Amino acid sequence: MRRKQGLAAAAAVLACGAAAGLVLTGRDAPAAAPEPLATAEVTRGDLVDTVSVEGELGHRGERELTAARAGTVTSVPAPGAVVGQGGALYAVDLEPVVLMYGTVPLYRPLRMGVPDGPDVRQLERALRALGYGAGLTVDRHFSAATAHAVRRWQHAAGLPRTGAVTAGQVVFLPSQARIAETPAAVGAAVAPGRPVLTVTGTARAVHVELRASRRDLVRKGVQVTVELPGGTTARGRVVSVGATARKPEEEGAEATLDVKIELTGRAGTGGLDRAPVTVALAAERRRNVLSVPVEALLALRAGGYGVEVVEPSGARRVLAVRTGAYGSGRVEVSAAGLRAGLRVGVPEL
C-alpha cells in the first residue's frame, strides 16, 4: 500500500481545506460551517493504488535485417511503409529480397536434394499462399513440384529461375514488416552481414525502462493503463519483463529492467512513430471496499479524518472515518454507519 503517497496527497488537499475554514473541532460540524458546493457518492468496489512510470510508444518486434550477398542497394521502401508476404523488402543489383511468412530463418539454400526440414515446409506453405501451389504438397520434403513452384515464383518476382531459394532472395518473418529505419540508402554498397533495414511488426507497443526496485509491480500478463499523447488512455498488457537489470548510464542512478507492453484497447495512438507516454502500474488492489474522492476528507482537530455526510433532507453530520488505500483520486474509508449510496460534501478548493 502506498499509504505515504496517499497521505501526502490528502494532506495537500486538507491544507487547502484548512485555509477555507474546513478543519473541524470535533465530530460535529460547527454552526458556521460553509455549505458544501457539491456532493459525491460513497461507492463500493475495487480500488487500485497505482504508480506512474514513463514509457515510449513504438512498435513491437524490432529487428535488424542484414545483407546476404554483396552488391549495390537499388531500392528500399520509405520508413513507415508496410511490406506483406510476397512484397520486396529491398533490392540489390535490381534483384528483390522478398518477404515470406515463417518463423525459421533461411539458414541454408533450399533446392533439390536438401535434407527434409521445417524450413522446406514453411517455404512450400508460403508458395501456396502466394498462388504457386498447383500440384504442390506442403510437407518437409523439397520435391520436383517444389522446384517447379519456386521457378514460377522466381519468374514472377524478377529473379533468376534457378529452382533454388537462397537468403539473398527471401527473408522469413512471422508477419507483415513495417520499415522503421533504412541504414543502407539507395546506391550504398553492401556486403554480407551489413545492416540494410530495421523492421518492426505493425502492432503498437510501449517500452518502459523500469527501475529494478519496482520489479514487484510487473509480471507477464499484468493489465496496465497507458496515457497516450493528447490525453486519451488505452488498456495494455505486459508481454515481457527483462530478466537482467541494465547498468545505469549516469553515476548514482538505479539499474533498470526492460519491460514491453502491448496495447489491447482501441484508443487511437496517432500518426507519431514514437511518442512519450505514461504507464499506470497497479501497486495494490483493494477489493470490495467503500471509497470517496480524496477531496471529501476533512481533518478533525481531535486527530484523524472525517467526511461530511449530506442526508437527502439536507441535514449534515460529520462522520469520523478510517482511511486505507488511495488510487485514481479516491481513498478507501470505513466507519460504523457508512454505506454505499450515501453522499458526502466535496468543497471546491
DAJO-V830181 format. One record per residue. OMEGA is omega in whole degrees, 0 to 359 (999 if undefined). Layout:
# DAJO-V830181
OMEGA
OMEGA
This chain:
# DAJO-V830181
178
185
182
179
181
180
178
179
180
181
179
178
183
177
176
180
180
179
180
177
185
178
188
181
181
183
180
180
177
184
185
182
181
177
174
182
180
175
177
184
169
183
176
179
179
178
183
175
187
172
181
177
180
178
179
178
178
179
180
168
180
177
181
176
181
179
178
177
180
178
180
178
182
173
172
176
176
175
183
178
179
181
178
181
182
180
180
175
175
178
175
183
177
178
184
168
194
176
169
183
178
182
180
179
178
188
180
173
179
182
176
177
178
176
178
179
181
178
176
181
182
174
180
178
180
178
178
180
181
175
181
187
180
179
183
174
179
178
184
187
177
186
175
177
177
179
179
179
179
180
178
179
180
179
181
183
182
179
176
184
182
186
178
182
179
179
175
180
189
168
177
175
185
185
179
179
175
182
180
180
179
182
177
182
175
182
181
174
181
175
179
179
180
179
178
181
164
183
174
167
181
181
177
182
180
178
180
170
187
176
185
180
179
182
183
181
185
169
183
179
181
178
179
174
183
174
187
174
182
176
177
179
178
175
178
179
178
180
177
176
182
181
182
178
181
181
181
179
181
179
180
178
182
176
184
175
180
181
178
182
174
179
182
180
182
181
180
180
178
183
181
178
176
180
176
179
175
182
178
179
180
177
179
176
176
187
172
179
173
178
177
173
180
182
181
182
174
176
178
182
180
181
179
185
176
172
178
181
179
181
178
180
184
178
183
175
178
183
176
182
170
181
179
184
176
176
177
177
180
181
176
179
176
179
175
179
179
182
177
178
175
177
181
180
176
182
172
185
999
